[in-house]
Amino acid sequence: MIYILIIMLIISIVTTIMMLSIIWGLVATGGVPFISTNKKDFKAILQAVELKPKETIYDLGCGKAHLLIYASKYFGAKGIGYELTLWPYLWAKLKIYFTKTGVDIFRQNFFKADLTKADVVFCYLFPEVMAKLETKFEKELKPTSRVVSYAFKLPNKVADKTVITNDDNTELGKIYVYQY
């Protein structure tokens, strides 16, 4: 009986830590929740931005790093991810370890990340956050860099390319590519 209580206590503690991590991540990033990009769109996203082997792709709010691992595995790219929420960060670290891909992930606020070495920056972030990032992109990205956004546009920049990955033409499934 005592073992069951100990297991329940451990599960409760772990669950509480994970929930606090999610809340802290929301507060620290200004309200960016953990939402995964649709895996069926990975290839379309990376083709739309014309990701080349050896290029470096940054994923701001990378979650479990699925897109970065895919980019490394199938496009030969170097992946750099930023994730504040603890449980997707830890999941990503495990996946990167077991897949042996060229991906690094940091538990850091992406607003404080240095983007000067990025060839491509991927975002799946709400419009308010995209608006805040627009200035950062203008200041830090090199002239050959590209930004690819899933579902949400940069508010003051016209996309150089838009790709629709679904039949109903809703915002979810639209890919926006910007050349800097």
C-alpha positions as a Markdown table, in Angstrom:
| # | Residue | x | y | z |
|---|---|---|---|---|
| 1 | Met | 0.0 | 0.0 | 0.0 |
| 2 | Ile | 2.8 | 2.4 | 0.9 |
| 3 | Tyr | 4.4 | 1.8 | -2.6 |
| 4 | Ile | 1.2 | 2.9 | -4.3 |
| 5 | Leu | 1.1 | 6.1 | -2.3 |
| 6 | Ile | 4.7 | 6.8 | -3.1 |
| 7 | Ile | 4.1 | 6.3 | -6.8 |
| 8 | Met | 1.0 | 8.5 | -6.7 |
| 9 | Leu | 3.0 | 11.2 | -4.9 |
| 10 | Ile | 5.8 | 11.1 | -7.5 |
| 11 | Ile | 3.3 | 11.3 | -10.3 |
| 12 | Ser | 1.6 | 14.3 | -8.6 |
| 13 | Ile | 4.9 | 16.1 | -8.1 |
| 14 | Val | 6.1 | 15.5 | -11.7 |
| 15 | Thr | 2.7 | 16.6 | -13.1 |
| 16 | Thr | 2.8 | 19.8 | -10.9 |
| 17 | Ile | 6.3 | 20.6 | -12.1 |
| 18 | Met | 5.3 | 20.1 | -15.8 |
| 19 | Met | 2.2 | 22.3 | -15.4 |
| 20 | Leu | 4.2 | 25.1 | -13.6 |
| 21 | Ser | 6.7 | 24.9 | -16.5 |
| 22 | Ile | 3.9 | 25.4 | -19.1 |
| 23 | Ile | 2.6 | 28.4 | -17.1 |
| 24 | Trp | 6.1 | 29.8 | -16.7 |
| 25 | Gly | 6.7 | 29.4 | -20.5 |
| 26 | Leu | 3.5 | 31.2 | -21.3 |
| 27 | Val | 4.4 | 34.1 | -19.1 |
| 28 | Ala | 8.0 | 34.4 | -20.2 |
| 29 | Thr | 7.2 | 34.4 | -23.9 |
| 30 | Gly | 4.2 | 36.6 | -23.7 |
| 31 | Gly | 1.6 | 33.9 | -24.3 |
| 32 | Val | 3.1 | 31.4 | -26.7 |
| 33 | Pro | 1.4 | 28.0 | -26.0 |
| 34 | Phe | 2.9 | 24.7 | -26.9 |
| 35 | Ile | 1.2 | 23.6 | -30.2 |
| 36 | Ser | 2.9 | 21.2 | -32.6 |
| 37 | Thr | 3.2 | 21.9 | -36.3 |
| 38 | Asn | 1.3 | 19.4 | -38.4 |
| 39 | Lys | 3.9 | 16.7 | -39.3 |
| 40 | Lys | 2.3 | 16.2 | -42.7 |
| 41 | Asp | 3.4 | 19.8 | -43.6 |
| 42 | Phe | 7.1 | 19.5 | -42.7 |
| 43 | Lys | 8.3 | 18.7 | -46.2 |
| 44 | Ala | 6.1 | 21.4 | -47.7 |
| 45 | Ile | 7.5 | 24.0 | -45.2 |
| 46 | Leu | 11.1 | 23.1 | -45.9 |
| 47 | Gln | 10.6 | 23.0 | -49.6 |
| 48 | Ala | 8.8 | 26.3 | -49.6 |
| 49 | Val | 11.7 | 28.0 | -47.9 |
| 50 | Glu | 14.2 | 26.1 | -50.2 |
| 51 | Leu | 16.2 | 24.7 | -47.3 |
| 52 | Lys | 19.6 | 23.5 | -48.6 |
| 53 | Pro | 22.1 | 21.0 | -47.1 |
| 54 | Lys | 24.4 | 22.5 | -44.6 |
| 55 | Glu | 22.2 | 25.5 | -44.0 |
| 56 | Thr | 21.2 | 26.4 | -40.4 |
| 57 | Ile | 17.6 | 26.5 | -39.5 |
| 58 | Tyr | 16.4 | 28.0 | -36.3 |
| 59 | Asp | 13.0 | 27.0 | -34.8 |
| 60 | Leu | 11.6 | 29.6 | -32.3 |
| 61 | Gly | 9.5 | 27.7 | -29.8 |
| 62 | Cys | 10.6 | 24.3 | -31.2 |
| 63 | Gly | 8.6 | 22.2 | -28.9 |
| 64 | Lys | 9.7 | 18.6 | -29.3 |
| 65 | Ala | 12.0 | 19.6 | -32.2 |
| 66 | His | 10.2 | 17.4 | -34.7 |
| 67 | Leu | 10.7 | 19.9 | -37.6 |
| 68 | Leu | 14.4 | 20.4 | -36.8 |
| 69 | Ile | 15.0 | 16.6 | -36.7 |
| 70 | Tyr | 13.2 | 16.2 | -40.0 |
| 71 | Ala | 15.3 | 19.1 | -41.5 |
| 72 | Ser | 18.5 | 17.5 | -40.4 |
| 73 | Lys | 17.5 | 13.9 | -41.4 |
| 74 | Tyr | 16.0 | 14.6 | -44.8 |
| 75 | Phe | 17.5 | 18.0 | -45.9 |
| 76 | Gly | 21.0 | 17.8 | -44.4 |
| 77 | Ala | 20.5 | 21.0 | -42.4 |
| 78 | Lys | 21.8 | 22.0 | -39.0 |
| 79 | Gly | 19.0 | 22.7 | -36.6 |
| 80 | Ile | 19.0 | 25.1 | -33.7 |
| 81 | Gly | 15.9 | 25.2 | -31.4 |
| 82 | Tyr | 14.7 | 27.3 | -28.6 |
| 83 | Glu | 12.1 | 26.0 | -26.1 |
| 84 | Leu | 11.2 | 27.3 | -22.7 |
| 85 | Thr | 8.6 | 24.8 | -21.6 |
| 86 | Leu | 10.3 | 21.9 | -19.7 |
| 87 | Trp | 8.5 | 18.8 | -20.9 |
| 88 | Pro | 8.8 | 19.4 | -24.6 |
| 89 | Tyr | 12.4 | 20.5 | -24.1 |
| 90 | Leu | 13.2 | 17.3 | -22.3 |
| 91 | Trp | 11.4 | 15.2 | -24.9 |
| 92 | Ala | 13.3 | 17.0 | -27.7 |
| 93 | Lys | 16.6 | 16.3 | -25.9 |
| 94 | Leu | 15.8 | 12.6 | -25.8 |
| 95 | Lys | 14.7 | 12.5 | -29.4 |
| 96 | Ile | 17.8 | 14.3 | -30.5 |
| 97 | Tyr | 20.0 | 11.9 | -28.5 |
| 98 | Phe | 18.3 | 8.8 | -30.0 |
| 99 | Thr | 18.1 | 10.1 | -33.6 |
| 100 | Lys | 21.7 | 11.3 | -33.6 |
| 101 | Thr | 20.8 | 14.3 | -35.8 |
| 102 | Gly | 22.6 | 17.6 | -36.2 |
| 103 | Val | 20.2 | 19.5 | -33.9 |
| 104 | Asp | 20.9 | 21.6 | -30.8 |
| 105 | Ile | 18.2 | 22.8 | -28.5 |
| 106 | Phe | 18.4 | 25.4 | -25.8 |
| 107 | Arg | 16.0 | 26.1 | -23.0 |
| 108 | Gln | 16.0 | 29.8 | -23.5 |
| 109 | Asn | 13.6 | 32.6 | -24.4 |
| 110 | Phe | 13.9 | 33.0 | -28.2 |
| 111 | Phe | 13.5 | 36.8 | -27.9 |
| 112 | Lys | 17.0 | 36.7 | -26.3 |
| 113 | Ala | 18.5 | 34.3 | -28.9 |
| 114 | Asp | 21.1 | 35.5 | -31.4 |
| 115 | Leu | 19.7 | 35.0 | -34.9 |
| 116 | Thr | 22.7 | 36.4 | -36.8 |
| 117 | Lys | 23.9 | 33.0 | -38.0 |
| 118 | Ala | 20.5 | 31.7 | -39.2 |
| 119 | Asp | 20.0 | 30.9 | -42.8 |
| 120 | Val | 16.3 | 30.1 | -42.1 |
| 121 | Val | 14.1 | 30.9 | -39.2 |
| 122 | Phe | 10.9 | 28.8 | -38.7 |
| 123 | Cys | 8.0 | 30.2 | -36.6 |
| 124 | Tyr | 4.6 | 28.8 | -35.7 |
| 125 | Leu | 3.6 | 31.6 | -33.3 |
| 126 | Phe | 0.6 | 33.8 | -32.7 |
| 127 | Pro | 0.3 | 37.2 | -34.5 |
| 128 | Glu | 1.1 | 39.2 | -31.4 |
| 129 | Val | 4.4 | 37.4 | -31.1 |
| 130 | Met | 5.1 | 37.6 | -34.8 |
| 131 | Ala | 4.7 | 41.4 | -34.5 |
| 132 | Lys | 7.3 | 41.5 | -31.7 |
| 133 | Leu | 9.7 | 39.3 | -33.7 |
| 134 | Glu | 9.5 | 41.4 | -36.9 |
| 135 | Thr | 11.8 | 44.1 | -35.5 |
| 136 | Lys | 14.3 | 41.4 | -34.2 |
| 137 | Phe | 14.4 | 39.9 | -37.7 |
| 138 | Glu | 15.1 | 43.3 | -39.3 |
| 139 | Lys | 18.0 | 43.9 | -36.9 |
| 140 | Glu | 19.6 | 40.4 | -36.7 |
| 141 | Leu | 19.0 | 38.5 | -39.9 |
| 142 | Lys | 21.5 | 38.6 | -42.7 |
| 143 | Pro | 20.4 | 39.7 | -46.2 |
| 144 | Thr | 20.3 | 36.1 | -47.4 |
| 145 | Ser | 18.2 | 34.8 | -44.5 |
| 146 | Arg | 14.6 | 33.5 | -44.9 |
| 147 | Val | 11.8 | 33.3 | -42.5 |
| 148 | Val | 9.1 | 30.7 | -42.9 |
| 149 | Ser | 6.0 | 31.0 | -40.8 |
| 150 | Tyr | 3.3 | 28.4 | -40.4 |
| 151 | Ala | -0.3 | 29.8 | -40.3 |
| 152 | Phe | 0.5 | 33.4 | -39.1 |
| 153 | Lys | 2.0 | 36.2 | -41.1 |
| 154 | Leu | 4.4 | 38.9 | -40.2 |
| 155 | Pro | 2.1 | 42.0 | -39.9 |
| 156 | Asn | 4.2 | 44.6 | -41.8 |
| 157 | Lys | 6.0 | 42.5 | -44.4 |
| 158 | Val | 4.6 | 41.0 | -47.5 |
| 159 | Ala | 5.4 | 37.3 | -48.0 |
| 160 | Asp | 7.5 | 36.5 | -51.0 |
| 161 | Lys | 5.8 | 33.2 | -51.3 |
| 162 | Thr | 2.6 | 31.6 | -49.9 |
| 163 | Val | 1.9 | 27.9 | -50.0 |
| 164 | Ile | -1.4 | 26.4 | -49.1 |
| 165 | Thr | -1.2 | 22.8 | -47.8 |
| 166 | Asn | -4.9 | 22.2 | -47.2 |
| 167 | Asp | -8.0 | 22.1 | -49.3 |
| 168 | Asp | -10.2 | 24.5 | -47.3 |
| 169 | Asn | -7.7 | 27.5 | -47.7 |
| 170 | Thr | -7.9 | 28.4 | -43.9 |
| 171 | Glu | -5.0 | 30.1 | -42.3 |
| 172 | Leu | -3.9 | 26.9 | -40.6 |
| 173 | Gly | -1.9 | 25.1 | -43.2 |
| 174 | Lys | -0.7 | 28.3 | -45.0 |
| 175 | Ile | 3.1 | 28.7 | -45.2 |
| 176 | Tyr | 4.5 | 32.2 | -45.6 |
| 177 | Val | 8.1 | 32.7 | -46.8 |
| 178 | Tyr | 9.9 | 36.0 | -46.3 |
| 179 | Gln | 13.3 | 36.9 | -47.8 |
| 180 | Tyr | 15.5 | 39.3 | -45.7 |
